[in-house]
Amino acid sequence: MNALVVFLVALAIILVGAFGGIVLRRALPERHLTDDTKDIVRLGTGLIGTIAALVLGLLIASAKGTYDNQSANIQRIAADSILVDQILAFYGPEARPARQQLREAVDPLIALIWRQNQSKAATQSAFEEVRSGQEAYVRIAQLTPQNDFQRILKDRAVQAIVDLAQTRLSSYEQAATSIPLPFVAVLIFWLAIIFASFGMFSQHNATSVAALIVFAASAAGALFLVLELSTPFGGLLQISSEPLRHALPPL
């Protein structure tokens, strides 16, 4: 789901609820707007408001956790890439082709991570690996150590690049799935009911109407924030690829 579209739709529905409450207040006879009726409506909307607040809080916390996990995965991939490169540098000039192959894998890897994570929820596409990354692993595995020091470095480089691949796979598997549409629809419905009660049982003037609009935008903005954080590789709050792009200096 596009976060901006959901924000605009939610804002429109909530405002329809608010102004629908204003219209309903004018249409209903006074016997339907007694204090007892107000108490019942306020208790009901208070319950719905509490549930909506809890759900929004949990959604924001979950979305923020997803965003932080994916950001940590990108930083870990960058760190593992630097580690592999440093180990190969210590290994000697024989490892230079592997280091070059590692650099050539960065841009395709970035493109693949961002594309797969953006489309996974919609397409459930099969996991793909970067060919140049595979070739870098093959070149490292084909190194022939001449002494114990190089043998230790080779083993460590193989382990580091395996760790990098595992983090890459973890990033793919943790790709954010979109929030189900019925779930979002029910939450927007709750918010519309709450704002309808505001419109029904309050005196109306320019200030109160402006306040309703601001509050409606804030409630819809909470949904926008949830959806943006749930898709860390797209949208306005997407994770930057710069740490990974500039992790390895030119040879």
Rosetta blueprint (number, residue, H / E / L):
1 M L
2 N L
3 A H
4 L H
5 V H
6 V H
7 F H
8 L H
9 V H
10 A H
11 L H
12 A H
13 I H
14 I H
15 L H
16 V H
17 G H
18 A H
19 F H
20 G H
21 G H
22 I H
23 V H
24 L H
25 R H
26 R H
27 A H
28 L L
29 P L
30 E H
31 R H
32 H H
33 L H
34 T L
35 D H
36 D H
37 T H
38 K H
39 D H
40 I H
41 V H
42 R H
43 L H
44 G H
45 T H
46 G H
47 L H
48 I H
49 G H
50 T H
51 I H
52 A H
53 A H
54 L H
55 V H
56 L H
57 G H
58 L H
59 L H
60 I H
61 A H
62 S H
63 A H
64 K H
65 G H
66 T H
67 Y H
68 D H
69 N H
70 Q H
71 S H
72 A H
73 N H
74 I H
75 Q H
76 R H
77 I H
78 A H
79 A H
80 D H
81 S H
82 I H
83 L H
84 V H
85 D H
86 Q H
87 I H
88 L H
89 A H
90 F H
91 Y H
92 G L
93 P H
94 E H
95 A H
96 R H
97 P H
98 A H
99 R H
100 Q H
101 Q H
102 L H
103 R H
104 E H
105 A L
106 V H
107 D H
108 P H
109 L H
110 I H
111 A H
112 L H
113 I H
114 W H
115 R H
116 Q H
117 N H
118 Q H
119 S H
120 K H
121 A H
122 A H
123 T H
124 Q L
125 S L
126 A L
127 F L
128 E L
129 E L
130 V L
131 R H
132 S H
133 G H
134 Q H
135 E H
136 A H
137 Y H
138 V H
139 R H
140 I H
141 A H
142 Q L
143 L L
144 T L
145 P L
146 Q L
147 N L
148 D H
149 F H
150 Q H
151 R H
152 I H
153 L H
154 K H
155 D H
156 R H
157 A H
158 V H
159 Q H
160 A H
161 I H
162 V H
163 D H
164 L H
165 A H
166 Q H
167 T H
168 R H
169 L H
170 S H
171 S H
172 Y H
173 E H
174 Q L
175 A L
176 A L
177 T L
178 S L
179 I L
180 P L
181 L H
182 P H
183 F H
184 V H
185 A H
186 V H
187 L H
188 I H
189 F H
190 W H
191 L H
192 A H
193 I H
194 I H
195 F H
196 A H
197 S H
198 F H
199 G H
200 M H
201 F L
202 S L
203 Q L
204 H L
205 N L
206 A H
207 T H
208 S H
209 V H
210 A H
211 A H
212 L H
213 I H
214 V H
215 F H
216 A H
217 A H
218 S H
219 A H
220 A H
221 G H
222 A H
223 L H
224 F H
225 L H
226 V H
227 L H
228 E H
229 L H
230 S H
231 T L
232 P L
233 F L
234 G L
235 G L
236 L L
237 L L
238 Q L
239 I L
240 S L
241 S L
242 E H
243 P H
244 L H
245 R H
246 H L
247 A L
248 L L
249 P L
250 P L
251 L L
